[in-house]
Amino acid sequence: MRLMAKMLAVTAAAVTAAAAALTFAAPASAATLTEVTNFGTNPSNLRMYLYVPDRVATRPAILVAMHYCTGTGPAYYSGTQYASLADRYGYIVIYPSVTRSSQCFDVYSQQALTRGGGSDPVGIRSMISYVQQRYNADPGRIFATGTSSGAMMTNVMLGVYPDVFAAGASFAGVPFTCFATTGGSEWNSQCANGQIVRTAQQWGDAVRNTNPSYRGPWPRMQIWHGTNDDTLRYPNFAEQVKQWTNVHGLSQTPTYTDSPQSNYTRTRYGGSGGMAPVEAISMQGVGHNLPVDAAQVIRFFGLDGTTPTTAPPTTAPPTTAPPTTAPPTTAPPTTAPPTTAPPTTPPPSGACRVTYGVNAWNNGLVASVTIANTGSSAINGWSLAFTLPSGQTITSGWNATYSPTSGAVTARNVSYNATIPPNGSQSIGFQATHTGNSGRPTSFTLNGTPCAVA
């Protein structure tokens, strides 16, 4: 089965179960997600999105937060609490974004699994160096976390660059090197199905042999996995525990066990405190769409005791102007959009086309929408109207404002993507719940003009 089909269920994990549901109000902070270009060596054409809170800690920490398959950096920013916690504790968040068609991180190629070998790890390392240089970040407090594909990438980054990262947190991942493939395939069925079982020594050697001259300290690891995960199956939980305890020279017997909440079993290795070398949380009855408890990640990383003290540089991070598809530079409005839309340029009849893709799971879905201007004149200011099937309700969205959240919906441009040039397009998207009907709208109108549907 193709990788995207295998991984599509993880899109639900973008919504933090421990967080509040979507609000369309702007945060109190004026800080926004910003795309950075020209950040350094980037062999796999990743995009870099950066969140710098209004006030950063002295020598701030860096958190790299990596999305699931079919996801993006902006979607992971919107769907997790890492940015709001950065406002409280003053660290900086990097959201790498994959551009290959699967929107999955490279955790399988020989280049990715070799230190300095190329592909995504090199690009992510460049992003970290960029932030270190620009914001005088603390090299001893660099962390990685992610969900599914991003969790696998967390294991890869810590395995390839153990000297760079102080700790990682993996939500539904697999051990470093488990997903290795040959022939360019992005999917390793044996690993995904939990059929690659090795000794702790073998898993530990995979990390050590990638860094033969490095002697530590080794990064700490927090591991989360649901017992009912049918995409990256539960045996991968134990294999990750084997790997990272062995890297630290620890026994497989936990030094501390508790239940932080109902049906969760937490074990710690090498210590009983909140920052033990390895912490593992087994989630009984939970599938691949596991909740992301960002507060527990920040606690494990030791970032919850930091006090922001300084303002960031007054100049914006990008070294060049971001492309038209960059994320917002201003927060969405705190009130609903006006009922009367601002002046817009209607497209000529038949000069727009909408492509609408859906990835659905039990009671949720992610919709990816591309609005194409097939005419010869620019469209300045746009609103796309469509009717959601009965039972669908939007819970979060990106690259547009959505009002209302069900029924006859209008998606309106935000400040950075108001213009669609001739033969150009804009990509928007949203996450929604559904009550059984995961279908798609049948028609779309752009500034009042019907569009062709691809």
C-alpha positions in Angstrom: 0.0 0.0 0.0 1.2 3.5 -0.8 2.7 5.5 2.0 0.1 8.2 2.0 -2.7 5.7 2.3 -1.0 4.0 5.2 -0.4 7.3 7.0 -3.5 9.3 6.3 -5.1 8.5 9.6 -2.5 10.4 11.5 -3.9 13.8 10.3 -6.2 13.6 13.3 -3.2 13.9 15.6 -2.7 17.5 14.5 -5.4 18.4 16.9 -4.0 18.2 20.5 -6.5 16.2 22.5 -5.1 17.9 25.7 -5.6 21.3 24.1 -8.8 23.3 23.7 -10.7 23.0 20.5 -10.2 25.6 17.7 -10.8 29.2 18.3 -10.7 31.7 15.6 -9.7 34.6 17.9 -6.2 36.0 17.6 -3.8 35.2 20.4 -2.8 37.9 22.9 0.7 37.7 21.5 1.5 39.7 18.4 4.1 37.0 17.3 3.2 35.1 14.1 4.5 32.2 12.2 6.9 33.3 9.5 8.5 31.6 6.6 12.3 31.8 6.4 14.0 31.4 3.0 17.7 31.0 2.2 18.5 29.5 5.6 21.3 27.3 4.4 22.1 24.0 2.7 18.7 22.4 1.9 19.2 19.4 -0.4 15.5 18.2 -0.3 13.9 21.6 -0.7 12.2 21.7 2.8 10.4 24.9 3.7 11.2 26.5 7.1 8.6 28.1 9.2 9.6 29.9 12.4 7.8 31.0 15.5 9.6 33.6 17.7 7.6 34.7 20.7 7.3 38.4 21.5 9.7 37.9 24.4 12.4 35.3 24.3 14.4 33.9 27.1 18.0 34.8 27.5 20.0 32.3 25.3 16.7 30.7 24.2 16.1 27.0 23.6 15.1 25.8 20.1 12.3 23.3 19.5 12.0 21.5 16.1 8.4 20.4 15.7 7.8 18.0 12.8 4.5 17.2 11.1 2.8 13.9 10.2 2.4 12.6 6.6 0.1 14.8 4.4 0.8 17.6 6.9 2.7 20.8 6.8 4.6 23.0 9.1 1.7 25.6 9.4 -0.8 22.8 10.0 1.4 21.4 12.9 1.7 25.0 14.2 -2.0 25.4 14.2 -2.8 21.9 15.6 -0.4 21.8 18.6 0.3 23.9 21.6 4.0 24.4 21.1 3.7 28.0 20.0 1.4 29.1 22.8 3.8 27.4 25.3 6.7 29.3 23.6 4.8 32.5 24.5 4.9 31.5 28.1 8.4 30.1 28.3 10.4 32.0 25.7 11.8 29.3 23.5 11.8 29.4 19.7 10.0 26.8 17.5 11.0 25.7 14.0 8.4 23.9 11.9 10.0 22.2 8.9 7.6 21.5 6.0 8.1 18.7 3.5 7.6 19.5 -0.2 7.7 16.0 -1.7 4.3 14.8 -2.9 3.7 12.4 0.0 4.4 15.3 2.5 6.3 12.6 4.6 9.8 13.1 6.0 12.6 11.1 4.5 13.3 8.5 7.2 14.2 5.7 4.9 17.0 6.7 2.5 20.7 6.0 3.1 21.3 9.7 2.7 18.9 10.6 5.5 20.3 7.8 7.8 23.9 9.0 7.4 25.4 11.9 9.3 25.8 14.7 6.8 24.5 12.4 4.1 21.9 14.8 2.7 18.2 14.9 2.4 15.9 16.2 5.1 18.2 15.9 8.1 20.8 18.3 6.5 18.1 20.9 5.8 16.7 20.7 9.3 20.3 21.0 10.7 20.6 24.2 8.6 17.4 25.6 10.0 18.8 25.1 13.5 22.1 26.8 12.7 20.2 29.7 11.2 18.3 30.2 14.5 21.4 29.7 16.6 23.2 32.4 14.8 20.4 34.9 14.5 19.0 34.6 18.0 22.0 33.6 20.1 20.3 30.3 21.0 21.7 28.0 23.6 23.4 25.1 21.8 22.8 22.9 24.9 19.1 23.3 24.7 18.0 22.1 21.2 15.1 19.6 21.1 13.0 17.7 18.5 9.5 16.4 18.6 7.0 15.1 16.0 4.0 12.9 15.2 4.1 9.8 13.1 6.4 10.7 10.2 7.6 13.6 12.4 8.1 11.1 15.2 10.2 8.9 13.0 12.1 12.0 11.9 12.7 12.8 15.6 14.4 9.4 16.0 16.4 10.0 12.9 17.6 13.5 13.9 18.6 12.3 17.3 20.3 9.2 15.8 22.2 11.2 13.1 23.0 14.3 15.3 23.1 13.1 18.9 25.6 15.9 19.7 23.1 18.6 18.5 20.0 17.5 20.5 19.5 17.5 24.2 16.3 15.5 24.0 13.4 14.3 21.8 9.8 13.3 22.1 8.3 10.8 19.7 4.5 10.4 19.2 3.8 7.1 17.3 7.2 6.6 15.8 9.7 3.9 15.1 13.4 3.4 16.1 16.3 5.0 14.2 17.1 3.0 11.0 14.0 0.8 11.4 12.3 2.4 8.3 15.4 2.0 6.0 14.5 0.9 2.5 16.2 0.2 -0.8 15.2 1.3 -4.3 13.8 4.6 -3.2 10.7 3.2 -1.6 9.1 5.5 1.1 7.4 2.6 2.9 8.9 -0.2 5.0 6.0 -2.7 5.7 8.1 -4.8 8.1 8.9 -1.9 10.3 5.4 -0.4 10.1 3.9 -3.7 11.2 6.3 -4.1 14.1 8.1 -7.1 12.6 11.6 -5.7 12.9 12.7 -6.9 16.3 16.3 -6.5 17.4 18.3 -6.7 20.6 18.8 -3.5 22.6 22.5 -3.7 21.7 21.8 -3.9 18.0 19.5 -0.9 18.1 22.0 1.1 20.2 24.8 0.2 17.8 22.8 1.7 15.0 23.1 5.1 16.7 26.7 4.6 17.8 27.9 3.4 14.4 26.4 6.5 12.8 28.6 8.6 15.1 31.7 6.5 15.6 33.8 9.2 17.2 31.1 10.6 19.5 31.1 9.5 23.1 28.2 11.4 24.6 26.3 12.9 26.3 23.4 11.2 24.5 20.0 12.8 24.0 17.2 11.9 26.3 14.1 10.5 24.7 10.3 10.5 25.6 8.3 7.9 23.7 4.5 7.9 23.3 2.5 5.1 21.6 -1.0 3.7 21.5 -1.6 0.0 22.0 -4.1 0.0 19.1 -1.9 1.7 16.5 -2.6 -0.1 13.2 -0.3 2.1 11.1 3.0 2.0 13.0 2.2 -0.9 15.2 2.7 -1.1 19.0 5.8 -3.3 19.0 7.7 -0.3 17.7 7.2 1.3 21.2 9.3 -1.4 22.9 11.9 -1.3 20.1 12.4 2.5 20.7 12.7 1.9 24.4 15.3 -0.8 23.7 17.3 1.6 21.5 17.4 4.7 23.7 18.0 2.8 27.0 20.9 1.0 25.4 22.3 4.2 24.0 22.4 5.4 27.6 23.8 2.2 28.9 20.6 1.5 30.9 18.8 -1.7 31.9 15.5 -2.6 30.2 13.9 -2.7 33.7 12.2 0.6 34.6 13.3 2.5 37.6 9.9 4.1 38.1 6.3 3.3 36.9 3.1 5.2 37.4 -0.2 6.0 35.6 -0.3 9.8 34.9 -3.9 9.4 33.7 -6.5 6.6 33.2 -5.2 3.9 30.8 -1.8 5.4 30.5 1.3 3.6 31.9 4.5 5.6 32.2 7.8 4.0 32.8 11.1 5.8 33.4 14.6 4.4 32.9 17.8 5.6 34.6 15.9 7.9 37.0 12.6 8.5 38.7 12.3 12.2 38.1 10.6 14.1 35.4 13.7 14.4 33.3 14.9 10.8 33.3 17.1 9.6 30.4 14.2 7.7 28.9 10.5 8.1 29.6 7.9 5.9 27.8 4.1 6.4 27.9 2.0 3.4 26.7 -1.6 4.5 25.9 -4.0 1.7 26.3 -6.7 1.5 23.7 -5.4 4.4 21.7 -4.8 4.2 18.0 -2.5 6.0 15.6 -4.4 9.3 16.1 -2.9 9.7 19.5 -3.2 13.1 21.4 -0.1 15.3 21.5 0.4 16.5 25.1 2.7 19.4 24.4 2.8 20.5 28.1 4.3 17.1 29.1 6.8 17.4 26.3 7.9 20.8 27.5 8.1 19.5 31.0 10.3 16.6 29.9 12.6 18.9 28.0 12.9 21.1 31.1 11.6 24.2 29.3 8.7 24.9 31.7 10.9 26.8 34.2 12.3 29.3 31.7 11.2 33.0 32.0 11.2 35.2 28.9 13.3 38.2 29.5 14.3 39.8 26.2 12.6 41.0 23.1 13.8 39.4 19.8 15.5 41.4 17.1 13.4 44.1 15.6 13.9 43.0 12.1 11.9 40.1 10.8 13.6 36.7 10.4 13.3 36.2 6.6 16.3 37.2 4.6 14.2 37.5 1.5 10.5 38.3 1.0 8.4 35.1 1.5 6.6 33.6 -1.5 2.9 34.3 -1.9 2.0 31.0 -0.2 3.9 31.9 3.1 1.9 31.6 6.4 0.2 34.6 8.0 2.3 37.5 9.1 -0.7 38.8 11.1 -3.1 36.8 13.3 -6.6 36.1 12.1 -9.2 38.7 13.1 -10.7 38.5 16.6 -14.2 39.0 15.3 -16.0 37.3 12.4 -15.2 38.6 8.9 -17.5 41.4 7.8 -20.6 40.3 6.0 -19.7 42.6 3.2 -16.5 41.5 1.5 -13.9 44.1 0.6 -13.6 45.1 -3.0 -12.5 42.2 -5.2 -11.6 41.5 -8.7 -14.0 38.8 -10.1 -12.4 36.2 -12.3 -13.7 36.1 -15.9 -16.4 33.5 -16.5 -14.8 30.1 -16.6 -11.4 31.4 -15.4 -11.1 29.6 -12.1 -10.6 26.0 -11.2 -10.8 24.3 -7.8 -9.1 21.1 -6.8 -10.4 19.6 -3.6 -8.8 16.6 -1.9 -10.0 14.8 1.2 -8.1 12.5 3.6 -10.7 11.0 6.0 -10.6 8.7 9.1 -13.2 7.5 11.6 -14.9 10.9 12.5 -12.5 13.4 11.0 -11.0 14.6 7.8 -8.5 17.0 6.3 -9.4 18.9 3.1 -6.7 20.3 0.8 -8.0 22.9 -1.6 -6.2 24.6 -4.5 -7.8 27.6 -6.2 -6.4 28.2 -9.7 -6.7 31.4 -11.7 -6.8 30.1 -15.3 -7.4 33.5 -16.7 -5.1 36.2 -18.0 -5.8 38.8 -15.3 -4.9 38.9 -11.6 -7.6 38.2 -9.0 -7.1 40.8 -6.2 -8.9 39.7 -3.1 -10.9 36.5 -3.1 -13.6 34.6 -1.4 -14.4 31.0 -2.2 -18.0 29.9 -1.4 -19.0 26.2 -1.0 -21.4 24.1 1.0 -20.0 21.4 3.3 -21.9 18.0 3.3 -24.2 17.6 6.2 -22.5 16.7 9.5 -19.1 18.2 8.6 -17.8 21.0 10.9 -14.5 22.8 10.5 -12.3 22.7 13.6 -9.1 24.4 12.3 -7.9 25.9 9.0 -4.9 27.6 7.4 -4.2 30.1 4.6 -7.8 31.5 4.8 -10.5 32.5 7.3 -13.6 30.3 7.3 -17.1 31.4 8.2 -19.3 29.8 9.3 -17.8 26.5 10.2 -20.5 24.3 8.7 -23.2 24.5 6.0 -22.7 27.2 3.4 -19.0 28.2 4.1 -17.0 31.1 2.7 -13.2 30.9 2.8 -11.6 34.4 2.5 -8.1 35.4 1.8 -5.7 36.5 4.5 -3.3 39.4 4.1 -0.4 37.6 2.6 -2.3 35.7 -0.2 -4.9 38.2 -1.4 -3.7 38.1 -5.0 -3.9 35.2 -7.3 -1.8 36.0 -10.4 -2.7 34.9 -13.9 -2.2 31.2 -14.3 -1.3 31.1 -10.6 -2.9 29.4 -7.6 -3.4 29.5 -3.9 -3.5 26.5 -1.6 -5.8 26.5 1.5 -7.0 23.8 3.8 -8.9 22.8 6.9 -9.5 20.0 9.4 -13.0 19.0 10.2 -15.1 16.5 12.1 -17.9 14.5 10.4 -20.7 12.2 11.4 -20.3 9.6 8.7 -20.3 11.7 5.5 -16.7 12.5 4.5 -17.7 13.6 1.0 -16.8 16.9 -0.7 -18.7 19.9 -1.9 -20.1 19.7 -5.4 -19.6 23.3 -6.5 -17.5 26.3 -5.8 -17.9 30.0 -6.6 -14.9 32.4 -6.5 -16.0 36.0 -5.9 -19.5 35.0 -7.2 -18.3 33.3 -10.3 -18.7 29.5 -10.6 -15.5 27.6 -10.9 -14.6 24.4 -12.7 -14.0 21.5 -10.3 -11.0 19.3 -11.0 
